Amino acid sequence: MKDKLGYGSASLADSLSYNFIATYFMFFLTTAVGIRPATAGMITVIGAVWNGFINPVIGYFADHIRTSRGRRRPLILFSSIPLALTLLFAFTDLPFVPAEGKPLYFGILLMLFWLSYTGFLVPYLALASEYTTDYDQRTILRFFASMFNMAGALVNFLIPSVAVEWLQDAGVPLSLAWSLVGGMIGAVCFISILLTFLSSEKKDPPCADSGDRPGFKPADVFREYVSLFTLGPIRQLIVASIATLICYSIMLADMVYFLTYNMKCTALQMSLFMSLRAVFGILLIPLVARLTVRFDKRGAFGLLSVIGIAGMAVLRMTGVGSTGGIICYMLMVTLCTAIYWSLMPSMYLDVCDYDRLKTGKRRQATIVSFQGLVEAVSGGIGTMLLGFLLQNAGFDGGAPVQTASACEWIFNCTTVIPGAFLAIAIIAVWRYPLTRSVHREIMEKIGE
């Protein structure tokens, strides 16, 4: 239990930092900084392209590093400090940066955020392979991580908008209020990562050849990725991850617009409603566990995702006109966006065992870096698409009330449009071949 809690702690930082950027960054740029939605969307694409480049590099580096403090933990701790700092500065509108230079400024900060986030996340996900190789125990470990993941989401949805409003009421300017909240979020992320670093020492022992520094050749990284892409199971996971995370990024970023402009929620109401996603996510963990035992990972993912898609389609047709409707909407948001984080990381680790059988190599960090890569690329695609759709619909970040066309497309972008991407993910996951019985055969052949 202690080991599982210790490992799960850093998932709070994973969820909180990722969701804070996904939920509020575009909203901050368009409302507090005054950047146009399409331009804000392009900034996220810059970050996505950058992260697409650095994920393979960090994955390769994390698989080849050898230190006196282990293979994974040093990189996890080293990345946690810039992660905290970039969360502060990504929400800081410096007065000496001219208006025409703000897109470049925030684009660079987003690149630095993704560098530090990926530098922490890839070795952290790979660290799970040092805890257990058992199919079911690995899933249980992810459920513990999911509890912290949902706790991070709860903090993200409950605190920032209320804190910003409270600071404004106290006389703090809007831009400074966001800066203070960004600094607070960064500090919480650092502490949660530090707890995992301290608790996992025995799981990541010192390397015998400590002091060696891995050489870096771009061609080697490229060859490693090409080699992994020949593995059938990982191709299905990549398609599923891209589609699910496009759904995730559109739905979460647009949720703030929907509650603000369509439902006319106050900051406190919005925080309370958004926090329901985390509450529902925590309550769903036992259900996901039971469904995973009954139908395996791919069956559990497909069943709950279908319910989420159907629910969003019904809400789009009937409308959301009451508190009860908003609660139903948040439940569907949870079904569409939370199941991925409970199941997908352990599915990538199953591919690590498949890779060991086929190649004899231990490339856990490189394999899980695929997940980080598609998270960044998909997030960029999703928010860029949202930005263009909202701008073409006539959204005006400076207007307290939006046009009927803008509100209609805000509603579309939080219901049926992301649902279409999730449907693609369901098909890809269903074609994923590494079920419990197949994984058991793999481990028997490996000899574990």
N, C-alpha and C positions, 0 to 999 in steps of 0.2 A: 504493500500500500504506500509506504513512504517513498519508494523508488518511483512509483507511478505518479504520485503527486509532485515529486521533484521534477520529473520529466515534463509533466503537463504545465508547470508554471510558466515556461517561456511561451506557451501557446497564447497566453494572455497578451503578450507583447506582439506576437504575430497578428492576432485578430485586431487588437486595438489600433496598432499603427496602420495596418492595411485598410481597415474599415474607416478610420479617421480620414485618411487620404481619399478613399473611394466615396465617402459620404459627403464630406464638407469641402474638399479642396476646390472643386469646380464651383460650388456655391459661393465660397469665399472669394474666388477670383472674379466672378461675375457680379456680386453684390457689394463686397467691401472694397475691392480694388478697382472695379469698373472695367474689366476686360470683357470683350464681346464673347458670347457663348461659343461661336465657332473657333475663335482664337484660343479660348480656354481648352476646348477639345483638342486642338492641335498641340497644345503644350503637353497634354497627357500622352499624345502619340510620340512626341519626342522622348518622353520618359520610357515609353514602351519599347521603342527601337533600341534605346540604350540598354535597357534591361535584357532585351533579347540578345544583345552582344555579350553582356557580362555574365549571364547565367552559365553558359558553357564554360567560361574561363574559371569562375569560382567553383563549379562542380569538379572540373579537372584538378584544380589546385587543392581542393579539400580532400580528394581521393589520394593525392600524392604527398601531402605534407606529413612530416614526422617531427614531433617535438617531445620534449621532456614532460609535457603536460597532456600528451595524447594527440589524436588525429583531428578531433572535431572541436573540442572545447576552446582551444585558444582562439580560433577564428570566430567562434560564437561571441566570446567576451570582447574581442577586439572590435567587432562590428557594432556592438551595442552602444558605444559612446557616440559615434557619429550618427547613429540612428536617432538617438535622443535629441541631438543638436539640430538635425535637419527637420525634425518635427516642429521645433521651435521656429526656425527661420523660414520654413515653407509657409507659415501663417503670419509672417511679419512683413508688413508693407512699409519698407524703409522710405522715409520722406525724401531722401536725397537721390533716389532712383527716379529718373524722369519717366513720364507716362509711356513714351515710345520704347523705353528700355525695360519696362516691367515684364513683358512676355519672355524676354531673354533671361531676366533675373530669376523668374519663377521656373522657367524651363531648366536652368542649371541646378536650382535647388531640388527639383523633382528628380533629376538625374542622380544627384548625390544621395537623395533618400533611397532610391532603388538600389544603388550600389551598396549602401550599408544594410538595407533590409535583406537583400539577397545574400550578402556576406554572412548574415546571421542565420537566415532561414535554411539555406541549403545544408550546411553542416548540422543544423539542429534536426532537420528531418532525417538525415542519414544516421544521426546518433541513435535513433530508435532501433536500428538494426542491431545495435550492440546490447540491447535489453533482452530481446527474445527473437527466435526464428519461428516460433509456433504461430500458425495461421490465426487461431482464435485468440491467443494471448496478445498477439500484435494488434488485433482489432480492439481488444479491451484496453490496451495502452492508448489507442487513439481515442477511445471514449473518454478516458480521463483527460486527455489533451483537449477534447471537445468541450468538456465542462469549463476549462479555463478559457477556451476559445469563446464560448458563449458569455463568460464573465467579462471578457474584454469587449465583446459586442455590447453588453449591457452598459458598461461604463461609457462606451462611445455614443450610444444613443440617448443615454439619460443625462449625461453631464454637460457636454460642450455647448449646446444651444442655450441651455438654462444658465450656465456660467457666463456666457457672453451677454445675455440679457441682464443678468444680475450686475455684472460689471458696468454695463452701460447705464443702468439705473443709478449706480453709485458715482457716475460722472466720468467713467473711463471711456475714451474714444473707441469707436468700433474696431479700428485696426489694431489698437493696443490690446483690446479685450481678446481678440483672436490670438494675438501673440502670446499672451499669458496662458491661455488655454492650451495652445500648442506646446509650450514649455512644460506644463503640468502633465500632459499626455506623454511627452518624451521621458520625463522622470519616472513615471509609472512603468513604462516599457523597460527602461534600464534595470529597475529593481527586479522585475519578474524574470528577466534573462539572467541576472546575477544569481538568483536563487537556483535556477536550473544548473548553471555553471558549478556552483558550490556543491550541489547534491549529486552530481553525476561523475564525480572523480573516479570512483571505482569501476564505472562502466566504460570509461575511456582512459585506460592506464597509459603510463609513459611508454613511448616507443623505444625499442632497442637501439634504433639508429637515429636517436634524437640529434638534432643539429643539422641534418641534411636538409637542403632546401631544394624543392622540386624545380627543375628547369621548365621554362615555359616556351613552347613552340606552338604558334597558332595552327600549324598543320597537324600537330598531334591532337589538339582539341577538336579540330574539324573531323579527323579520322575517327576519333572516339565517338562523336555524335553520329556520324554516318553508320558506324558499326552498330550502335544501339538502335538506330532507326530501322534496321533490318529485322529487329525482333517484332513479330506480329502483335503481341499483347500491348506493347508500348504505343504502337500506332493507334490502336483503338482508344487508349487512355488519353492520348494527345488530342484526338478529335473531340472526345467527351469533355475534356478539361476546357478546351477553347470555347466550345459551345456553351457549357455551363457558366463559365466565367464572364462571357459576354452578357449572358442573361443577368448574372450577378451584378456586374458593374453598371449596366443600364438601370436595373431595378432599384439598386440602392442609391445611386446618385439622383435618380429622378424622384425617389420617395420624398426627399426633402422639399422639392418643388411641389409635389402633389399635395402634401400636408399643408404647406405654406399658402399656396395660391388657390388650389381647388377646394380644400377643406377649411381654409381660413383659420388654421390652428394657431394659437399663441405658442411662444417658445416652450413654455412649460407643458402645454398639451402635446406638442410635437415630441418632446423628449419622452413623455410618459407613453405615448403610442409607439414610438420607435423602440423603446425598451422592451415592449412586448415581444419583439423578434427574439431577443436574447432569452426572455422567460420561456417562450414557447420552445425555443431551441433546447434549453435545458430539460424541459418536460418531455421532449421528443427523444432524448438520448436512450432511455430504457426501451421505448417502442422500437427505435432503430435497432437496438441490440437484439430484441426478440425477433424482429423481422429478418435480421441477418442470420440468426440461427436457423430460422424456418426456411427462408428463401435464398440464402447466400447474399453476398454484398450487392451483386448486380440486380437481383430481384428486389431487394429493399430499396435501392436507389430508384429503380424504375417505377415501383408502385407509388412511393410517396411523391415522386416528381409528377406523375400523371395526375394525381389528386390536386397538386398545386396548380398545374396548367389548367385543368378543368375549372377549378375554383376561380382563377383569375378571369377566365372567359365568361363565366357567369356574372362576376362582378362588373365586367365591362359592359355587359348587356343590360344589367339591372341598375347599375349605378351604385355609388357609395354615398348615402345621404344621412347617415346617423352614426352615433357612437358605436352601436353594434356593428354597423357596416365597416367602420374603420378597424374594429377588432378582427372581424373576419378577413379583411384585407391584410392585416399584419400576420395572421395565421398563414395565409397563402404565400405571403412574402417569405416566411420562414421555411415553408415546404419547398419553395423554389430555390432558396439560396443557402440553407443551412446544412442540408444532407450531404452535400459535397465534402464539407470539411470533416465530417465524421468518418467517411468511408474512403475517399480517394487517396489520401496519403498512405494508408495501409495497402492499397492496391498497387501503388508504385513500389512499395517495399516487396510485395509478392513478385513483381517483375525482377527485382534484384536477385531473388533466388532462381528464377527462370534463367536469368543471364549467367549466373554461376554454373548452372547445369550445362548450358550451351557453350560457354567460353572458358569456364574455369577462373574467371576474373571476379574480383570484388570491386564493383564500381557503383557503390550505393549513392555517393554524393553526385556523381555525374548523372545517374538515372533520376534522382529526385530533383536535380536542377531543371529537368524538363518541366516539372510542375511549376517551378518558379518562373521559367521562361514564358510558359503559356499564361500564367497569371498576369504577367506584365503586359504581354502582347494583347491579350484579350481585354484587359482593363483599358488599355489605350484605344482599342477598336470600339469598345462599348461606349466610353465617354465621348469619343470623337463623333460617333454616330448620334448620340444623344444631343451633343452640341449643335450639330448641323440640323437635326430635326426640329429642335426648339427654335433655333434662329430662323429657319424657313417658315415656322409657324407664327412668327412675329413676337417671340418672347423678348421682353425689355426688362433687363435686370434693375433698372432704375425706377420702374413703375411699381407702385404698391398694389395695383390691380392689373391683371393680365387680360388680354382679349379672349373671346370665346374660342377662337382658333387655337391660341396658345394653350389654353386649359384643356382643350380636347386632346391635343397631342401630348401634353403632360400625362394625361390619363392613359393614352395608348402606350406610352413608353414605360409605364409602370405595371402594365397588365399583359396585353396580347403580344406586343413586339418581343419582349424578353422571353415570353412563353414559347414562341416559335423556335428560338435558339435552344431552349431546354429540351424541346422535342427531338432535335438532332442529337443531343447528348444521350438521351434515353436509348436511341437506336445503337449508338456506338458502344455504350456500356453493355447492352444486351449481347453484342458480338464479342465482348471481352472473354477470353477462354479460361482464365485461371480461377476456376471455382475451388471450393474447399478440397474436393476429392482430387482434383488435378494437382493442387499444391502439395497435398500429402504424398502423392506419387513422386513429385519433384524432390521433396526432402528425403524420401527413402532412397532415391537414386544418388543424391549427394552424400548420404550417409549420416544425416542428422535427424 
